[in-house]
Amino acid sequence: MGLLVVGTGALACLFAARLAGSGNEVTMLGSWKEGLTALRQRGVRLREMNGITRQYPVTVTDGTNTRRKYNQAMVLVKSWQTERVAKQLERLLTTTGIALTLQNGFGNYETLKEALGQDRVALGVTTMGARMLEPGYVHHTGEGKVMIGFHPKLGGLGELLNKAGFHIEMISDPESLFWGKLVINAAINPLTALLRVPNGELLSRPAARELMLEAAGEAAMVATKQGIKLPYTDPADAVEEVARNTAANNSSMLQDVLRGTPTEIDAINGAIIRAGEALGVPTPVNRMLWRLVRGLDNH
């Protein structure tokens, strides 16, 4: 019944392009008018890491006036859009269909479960890097993994993603990986957005590096206090490794700030602050970063 990719941003375009390129019929669901127009006219244009650009045909919809149903959906929108797309997926998914969230930030999985039911939502994490060059045109900036929590309804989605060139890992404890990525996002994303630098620059600025490590340590403490075992033993080593491996990449939060669009600061550092308050774990660095990025956000 085809694949539904929810979103028209950088990662959504990357996944749609690769899936379409491996022979799948892909529909992209979005609300960004410029993005929808570009995708209708030219399909997804993907610039690979070697500089070669290719075009991939996709079907495009804004979700209105469509009766088509989908068995599988991949959710790749910003956290502040999740409530809206959850309502759309109630109509667009078959009764046995499933939505896989690969989003950043806390609360997306819970919002989708509330709308669709726990048996129709799967949780995953991706470390792929992508940057939007213009509407419908994306640059693949970093190879990574797609880690998906086991779900009986996922069927062959993992196999389809594997054939499309993604490095897939099926895991039994997605919450561990989710919090592992949340800790790293909380440390890297707000600092890059505030300083307007790529990820690797944080390692060469002593004060920024110190703040990055302190933010990661606080977030890791919140996870540990909840009984969550992170997928690494030392959060400082882990966040430095990610910053080093993605040195040239602009974080998604920096891209949002540069475009003047809402950030996911509430779903990342804000979520850590709220969890810390409930557990009695102080998070002063995360709170400072949250306030500063909120100060940049006019929405």
C-alpha positions as CSV (number, residue, x, y, z in Angstrom):
1,M,0.0,0.0,0.0
2,G,3.0,2.3,-0.3
3,L,5.1,4.0,2.4
4,L,4.1,7.3,4.0
5,V,7.0,9.6,5.0
6,V,5.6,12.3,7.4
7,G,7.5,15.5,6.9
8,T,9.2,17.5,4.1
9,G,12.3,18.6,6.0
10,A,15.9,17.4,5.6
11,L,15.7,13.9,7.2
12,A,12.3,13.3,5.7
13,C,13.7,14.1,2.2
14,L,16.7,11.9,2.8
15,F,14.6,8.9,3.8
16,A,12.1,9.4,1.1
17,A,14.8,9.7,-1.6
18,R,16.6,6.5,-0.6
19,L,13.3,4.5,-0.3
20,A,12.1,5.8,-3.6
21,G,15.5,5.0,-5.2
22,S,15.3,1.4,-4.1
23,G,12.0,0.9,-5.9
24,N,9.3,1.8,-3.3
25,E,6.3,3.9,-3.9
26,V,6.7,6.8,-1.5
27,T,4.2,9.4,-0.4
28,M,5.3,12.5,1.6
29,L,2.9,14.2,3.9
30,G,3.6,17.8,4.8
31,S,2.3,21.3,5.5
32,W,5.2,23.4,4.2
33,K,3.9,25.0,1.0
34,E,7.2,25.7,-0.6
35,G,8.4,22.2,0.1
36,L,5.3,20.6,-1.2
37,T,5.4,22.6,-4.4
38,A,9.1,21.8,-5.0
39,L,8.5,18.1,-4.4
40,R,5.5,18.0,-6.7
41,Q,7.5,19.7,-9.5
42,R,10.9,17.9,-9.2
43,G,10.6,15.1,-6.7
44,V,13.2,14.9,-4.0
45,R,16.7,16.1,-5.0
46,L,19.4,14.5,-3.0
47,R,23.1,15.5,-2.9
48,E,25.1,12.6,-1.7
49,M,28.3,13.0,0.4
50,N,30.3,12.5,-2.8
51,G,28.7,15.6,-4.3
52,I,26.5,13.8,-6.9
53,T,22.9,15.0,-7.0
54,R,20.0,12.7,-8.1
55,Q,16.3,13.2,-8.3
56,Y,13.7,10.7,-7.0
57,P,10.0,10.8,-7.8
58,V,7.5,10.9,-4.9
59,T,3.8,11.5,-4.4
60,V,3.0,14.5,-2.3
61,T,0.0,15.3,-0.1
62,D,-1.0,17.8,2.6
63,G,-3.4,15.2,4.1
64,T,-6.7,16.9,3.0
65,N,-9.1,15.4,0.5
66,T,-7.3,12.0,0.4
67,R,-8.9,8.7,1.1
68,R,-5.8,6.6,0.7
69,K,-4.7,4.5,3.6
70,Y,-1.1,3.4,4.5
71,N,0.2,0.4,6.4
72,Q,3.5,2.0,7.3
73,A,4.4,5.6,8.2
74,M,7.7,7.1,9.2
75,V,7.4,10.2,11.3
76,L,10.1,12.8,10.8
77,V,8.6,16.1,11.7
78,K,9.6,18.6,14.4
79,S,8.3,17.9,17.9
80,W,6.0,20.9,17.8
81,Q,4.3,19.4,14.8
82,T,3.6,16.0,16.3
83,E,0.2,16.6,17.7
84,R,-1.1,17.8,14.3
85,V,0.3,14.9,12.4
86,A,-0.9,12.4,15.0
87,K,-4.5,13.5,14.2
88,Q,-3.8,13.1,10.4
89,L,-2.4,9.6,10.9
90,E,-5.6,8.6,12.7
91,R,-7.2,8.9,9.2
92,L,-4.3,7.9,7.0
93,L,-3.2,4.7,8.7
94,T,-5.0,1.4,8.2
95,T,-6.5,-0.2,11.4
96,T,-3.5,-2.5,11.4
97,G,-1.0,0.1,10.3
98,I,2.0,1.4,12.3
99,A,3.8,4.7,12.7
100,L,7.6,4.6,13.4
101,T,8.9,7.8,15.0
102,L,12.5,8.7,14.4
103,Q,12.2,12.2,15.8
104,N,14.4,14.2,18.2
105,G,13.1,15.2,21.6
106,F,10.9,13.8,24.3
107,G,7.1,13.4,24.1
108,N,6.7,12.5,20.4
109,Y,6.3,8.8,21.1
110,E,3.8,9.5,23.9
111,T,1.7,11.9,21.7
112,L,1.5,9.4,18.9
113,K,0.5,6.6,21.3
114,E,-2.3,8.7,22.7
115,A,-3.7,9.3,19.3
116,L,-3.1,5.9,17.7
117,G,-2.7,3.4,20.5
118,Q,0.4,1.7,21.8
119,D,0.1,-1.2,19.4
120,R,0.3,1.2,16.4
121,V,3.5,3.1,17.3
122,A,7.1,2.0,17.2
123,L,10.1,4.0,18.6
124,G,13.4,4.4,16.8
125,V,16.5,6.5,16.8
126,T,18.6,7.7,13.9
127,T,22.1,9.3,13.8
128,M,21.9,10.2,10.0
129,G,22.9,13.7,9.1
130,A,21.2,15.9,6.5
131,R,20.9,19.6,5.7
132,M,18.2,21.3,3.6
133,L,19.7,23.3,0.8
134,E,16.4,24.6,-0.5
135,P,12.8,23.3,-0.6
136,G,12.9,19.7,-1.8
137,Y,16.7,19.7,-2.1
138,V,18.7,18.0,0.7
139,H,22.4,17.4,1.3
140,H,23.3,14.1,3.0
141,T,26.0,15.3,5.5
142,G,26.7,12.3,7.6
143,E,26.3,8.5,7.6
144,G,24.8,6.9,10.6
145,K,22.5,4.2,11.9
146,V,18.8,3.6,12.3
147,M,18.0,1.8,15.5
148,I,14.4,0.5,15.9
149,G,12.7,-1.0,18.9
150,F,11.2,-4.4,18.2
151,H,7.5,-4.2,17.4
152,P,5.3,-7.1,16.1
153,K,3.6,-4.9,13.5
154,L,6.7,-3.5,11.9
155,G,6.8,-6.3,9.4
156,G,9.3,-5.8,6.6
157,L,9.9,-2.0,7.2
158,G,13.4,-2.7,8.6
159,E,14.2,-4.9,5.6
160,L,13.0,-2.1,3.2
161,L,15.2,0.4,5.0
162,N,18.1,-1.9,4.8
163,K,17.6,-2.4,1.0
164,A,17.5,1.4,0.7
165,G,21.0,1.7,2.0
166,F,20.4,2.4,5.7
167,H,22.3,0.6,8.4
168,I,19.5,-0.9,10.5
169,E,19.7,-2.4,14.0
170,M,16.6,-3.9,15.7
171,I,16.9,-3.5,19.4
172,S,15.1,-4.7,22.5
173,D,15.5,-1.5,24.6
174,P,14.7,1.5,22.5
175,E,14.3,3.8,25.5
176,S,18.0,3.3,26.4
177,L,19.0,4.5,22.9
178,F,16.4,7.3,22.9
179,W,17.8,8.7,26.1
180,G,21.3,8.2,24.9
181,K,20.6,10.4,21.9
182,L,18.6,12.9,24.0
183,V,21.6,13.4,26.3
184,I,23.8,14.1,23.3
185,N,21.3,16.4,21.6
186,A,20.9,18.4,24.8
187,A,24.6,19.0,25.0
188,I,25.4,19.7,21.3
189,N,22.3,21.3,19.7
190,P,21.7,24.4,21.9
191,L,25.3,25.4,22.0
192,T,25.7,25.1,18.2
193,A,22.5,27.1,17.8
194,L,23.7,29.8,20.2
195,L,27.2,30.1,18.9
196,R,26.1,29.4,15.3
197,V,28.9,26.9,14.7
198,P,29.1,23.3,13.3
199,N,29.3,20.5,15.9
200,G,33.0,20.0,15.8
201,E,33.7,23.7,16.7
202,L,32.5,23.0,20.2
203,L,35.6,20.8,20.8
204,S,38.0,23.6,19.9
205,R,36.5,26.2,22.2
206,P,37.4,25.4,25.8
207,A,34.4,27.2,27.4
208,A,31.9,25.7,25.0
209,R,33.4,22.2,25.4
210,E,33.1,22.5,29.2
211,L,29.4,23.6,29.0
212,M,28.8,20.7,26.5
213,L,30.2,18.2,29.0
214,E,28.3,19.6,31.9
215,A,25.0,19.6,30.0
216,A,25.6,15.9,29.1
217,G,26.4,15.0,32.6
218,E,23.3,16.6,34.0
219,A,21.1,14.9,31.4
220,A,22.7,11.5,32.0
221,M,22.1,11.9,35.7
222,V,18.4,12.4,35.0
223,A,18.3,9.3,32.9
224,T,20.2,7.2,35.5
225,K,17.8,8.4,38.3
226,Q,14.9,7.0,36.3
227,G,16.6,3.6,36.1
228,I,17.5,4.0,32.4
229,K,20.7,2.4,31.4
230,L,22.4,4.5,28.7
231,P,24.1,2.8,25.7
232,Y,27.5,4.2,26.8
233,T,29.4,4.2,30.1
234,D,30.7,7.8,29.9
235,P,28.5,10.6,28.6
236,A,31.4,12.9,28.2
237,D,33.3,10.5,26.0
238,A,30.1,9.8,24.0
239,V,29.2,13.4,23.3
240,E,32.8,14.3,22.3
241,E,32.9,11.3,19.9
242,V,29.6,12.4,18.3
243,A,30.9,16.0,18.0
244,R,34.1,14.7,16.4
245,N,32.3,12.3,14.0
246,T,29.8,15.0,12.9
247,A,32.3,17.9,13.0
248,A,31.2,19.5,9.8
249,N,27.5,19.0,10.4
250,N,25.1,21.9,11.4
251,S,22.8,20.6,14.1
252,S,19.1,20.6,13.4
253,M,18.6,23.3,16.1
254,L,21.2,25.5,14.4
255,Q,19.4,25.0,11.1
256,D,16.1,26.0,12.7
257,V,17.6,29.2,14.2
258,L,19.2,30.1,10.8
259,R,15.9,29.6,9.1
260,G,13.9,31.5,11.7
261,T,11.7,28.5,12.5
262,P,10.7,27.2,15.9
263,T,13.3,25.0,17.6
264,E,12.9,21.8,19.6
265,I,14.5,23.2,22.7
266,D,11.4,22.4,24.8
267,A,11.4,18.8,23.8
268,I,15.1,18.4,24.4
269,N,16.6,20.5,27.2
270,G,13.1,21.4,28.5
271,A,12.2,17.8,28.8
272,I,15.4,17.1,30.8
273,I,14.6,20.1,33.1
274,R,11.1,18.8,33.7
275,A,12.2,15.3,34.5
276,G,15.0,16.6,36.7
277,E,12.5,18.6,38.7
278,A,10.2,15.6,39.2
279,L,13.2,13.5,40.4
280,G,15.0,16.1,42.5
281,V,18.0,16.2,40.1
282,P,19.3,19.8,39.5
283,T,19.9,20.8,35.9
284,P,21.3,24.3,36.0
285,V,23.3,24.2,32.7
286,N,20.4,22.7,30.8
287,R,18.1,25.4,32.2
288,M,20.5,28.1,31.2
289,L,20.7,26.7,27.6
290,W,17.0,26.3,27.5
291,R,16.4,30.0,28.5
292,L,19.0,31.3,26.0
293,V,17.6,29.4,23.0
294,R,14.1,30.3,24.0
295,G,15.3,33.9,23.9
296,L,16.2,33.3,20.2
297,D,12.9,31.8,19.4
298,N,10.3,34.4,18.3
299,H,7.5,31.8,17.9
